[in-house]
Amino acid sequence: MTDSALPTVRDVVDALDRRYPRDWAEEWDRVGPVLGDFDGVVSRVLCVVDCVPETVDEALAVGADLIVAHHPLLLKPVSSIAPDTFKGRIIHRLIRAGVALYSAHTNADTANPGVSDALAARLGLSDLRPLVPATGAAAGGGRGLGRIGTLAEPLSLAAFAESAAGRLPATAAGVRAAGDPRGTIRTVAVCGGAGDSFLSAAAAAGVDAYLCADLRHHPAGDHLAGGGPALLDVAHWASERPWLDDVGAWLGDTFGIAVQVSDVDTDPWTVHAANPTTSKEPSQ
Ligand SMILES: [Zn+2]
């Protein structure tokens, strides 16, 4: 700690690395500190899902010294960070402003509590356990990808979709569901972010519904045709935004510093339209 009792970037990075060890991340992932002066002082943190120009604007506006992001800025290798590239501009702006950047991605998904715990809690699920228990360095401790939980009261699929849409942060895309609208939903598997790689795990778990983001026509159709649980497809950003409250509260408690959570909707989908003659709305 510095003489002002404020933590340095290194102090916060070390604490984040203990809560979300980097070796808990998937092998393809790139997590941890991205840029910033480790000796810089941190008085204010901004937590975001995506480090994009809009959230960089927000960080600068609120005077953040550190951005904690869920998605890596540089997941794929780059050969240039010239300021005429999208990511290069972000990097130049952050370094010029003295703002550090840290990413906790699949290591935060795997952690307990992790990204899907926050999503499940937001949806009113309890008695949580991993959908895909962790192996290797992260094994044990209730860690793993996705969560399975139980609703306090069973709902129809249509009613659960309505509930999810009301409980999750508002987005243009909203929530869409697949399956019998009147089917009873009590046990639910969830996965923050893209979840189609866990369709078979959700089916094997025997849950009534599986909620995640970025589902596609063929995997979803094949899953339902095979007798798998009902599906709910939500906006990617909305599925991960609840975790920001968790990591933000923990950072505030740990360091006694100001922490802000971004509500800038970084979901790329900004318009939702339905043909007015479409009448698939079921009665509940
Ligand atoms: Zn994600």
Boltz pocket constraint, residues with backbone or C-beta under 6 A from the ligand:
constraints:
  - pocket:
      binder: B
      contacts: [[A, 71], [A, 192], [A, 193], [A, 194], [A, 236], [A, 240]]
      max_distance: 6.0
